[in-house]
Each structure stands twice: as C-alpha cells, then as structure tokens.
Amino acid sequence: MIRGVAFSLLFAYVEPALDYSICDAYLELEAAAPCGPNGYALNFGYPICKNFIKDEWMYLPNGKAFLDCVRPCLANFVTANISNGITNCTEITQLAFESHVPCYNQCGFCDSEFS
C-alpha cells in the first residue's frame, strides 16, 4: 500500500513528454543548407521553436492557439526553402524572418493574449 502511494506521488509530478518534432524542420534546413551555429536554423529557429513548446503551459488558451497555428506555418516556410533549394545563408535568414509577418497575421497574433 505504501509503495503504491509512493509511486502515485512520484508519477503525479512527472511532466508529460513534449513533442518537439515540428522543430525538426529547422534541423532539416541546416542539413540541406549548413549555415553553422550562427545561422538562422540553429541560432534562432530551432531553439525558439523548442522554447515555445517547453513554455507553452504558461500561456492562456488564446496564446496556445496562436502557437499551435504559427509553428506549422513557420515550419512550412522552412520546408519550402529546402524544396526550393535555397542554400544562401543570408537569403535563408531573410526569407525566414519575412515569413513571420504572414504567419503571425494568419494566426491572429494581434488578437491573442499571451500572459
């Protein structure tokens, strides 16, 4: 009985595994067009993607809905860069940041509450 209670308490505090697979688009971009640790994929896209997933529990429902919408939108732009064979690191960074405005607008950024 005590062992059962101990296991219940232990597993009550275990966080569910987070799914970072959407962020793999940035690793695929880096593999297709290596720009190194200071390039967009490894220095910005991948870590920011992972941080938003890790910290999503802190957001209100509107903020979570925005993140659930914007992550695949941005990942689709990254995948399009791979498909289009873009390998110039400066161009990759420029196109990636340009993708944020349409994705943010499409996902209702201005209407979302994030705290």
C-alpha positions in Angstrom: 0.0 0.0 0.0 2.7 2.5 0.9 4.7 1.6 -2.2 1.6 2.2 -4.3 1.1 5.6 -2.7 4.7 6.5 -3.2 4.6 5.5 -6.9 1.4 7.6 -7.3 3.0 10.6 -5.8 6.1 10.2 -7.9 4.3 9.9 -11.2 1.9 12.8 -10.3 4.9 15.1 -10.7 6.4 13.7 -13.9 5.9 16.0 -16.8 4.5 14.6 -19.9 6.9 14.1 -22.8 6.9 17.2 -25.0 6.7 16.8 -28.8 9.4 18.8 -30.4 9.0 17.1 -33.8 7.7 20.3 -35.5 11.0 21.9 -34.8 12.8 19.2 -36.8 12.2 21.4 -39.9 15.0 23.6 -38.7 17.4 20.7 -38.4 16.4 19.5 -41.8 17.1 23.1 -43.2 20.5 23.0 -41.5 21.3 19.6 -43.0 20.2 20.9 -46.5 21.9 24.3 -46.2 24.6 24.2 -43.5 24.9 27.7 -42.1 26.5 26.7 -38.8 25.8 27.6 -35.2 25.3 31.3 -36.0 22.9 30.6 -38.9 19.1 31.0 -38.7 18.2 27.4 -38.2 20.5 26.6 -35.3 20.8 30.0 -33.7 17.2 31.2 -33.9 14.6 28.9 -35.5 15.3 25.6 -33.7 15.9 27.0 -30.1 13.0 29.4 -30.3 10.7 26.7 -31.5 11.7 24.4 -28.7 11.4 27.1 -26.1 7.9 27.9 -27.1 6.9 24.3 -26.8 8.6 23.9 -23.5 7.0 27.1 -22.1 3.5 26.7 -23.7 2.0 25.6 -20.4 2.3 29.2 -19.2 0.1 30.7 -22.0 -3.6 31.4 -21.9 -5.8 29.5 -24.3 -5.6 32.2 -27.0 -1.8 32.2 -26.8 -1.7 28.4 -27.0 -4.0 28.5 -30.1 -1.7 31.1 -31.7 1.4 28.9 -31.0 -0.4 25.8 -32.4 -1.2 27.8 -35.5 2.1 29.6 -36.1 4.5 26.7 -35.5 3.4 24.7 -38.6 3.0 27.8 -40.6 6.7 28.8 -40.0 7.8 25.2 -40.4 6.1 25.1 -43.8 8.1 28.2 -44.9 11.3 26.4 -43.7 10.3 23.3 -45.7 9.6 25.4 -48.8 13.2 26.8 -48.6 14.5 23.3 -48.6 12.2 22.3 -51.5 13.2 25.4 -53.5 16.9 24.6 -53.0 17.8 27.8 -51.3 21.3 27.4 -49.8 22.5 31.0 -49.3 22.6 31.6 -45.6 21.7 35.3 -45.8 18.8 34.6 -48.1 17.6 31.8 -45.7 17.6 34.3 -42.8 15.9 37.0 -44.8 13.1 34.7 -46.1 12.7 33.1 -42.6 12.1 36.4 -40.9 9.9 37.6 -43.8 7.7 34.5 -43.2 6.9 35.6 -39.7 4.6 38.5 -40.7 2.2 36.5 -42.9 2.2 33.6 -40.4 1.6 35.9 -37.4 -1.2 37.7 -39.3 -2.8 34.4 -40.4 -2.7 33.1 -36.8 -4.3 36.1 -35.2 -1.2 37.4 -33.4 -2.8 40.9 -32.8 -5.9 39.3 -31.2 -4.0 36.8 -28.9 -3.4 37.1 -25.2 -0.1 35.7 -24.2 0.2 36.0 -20.4 
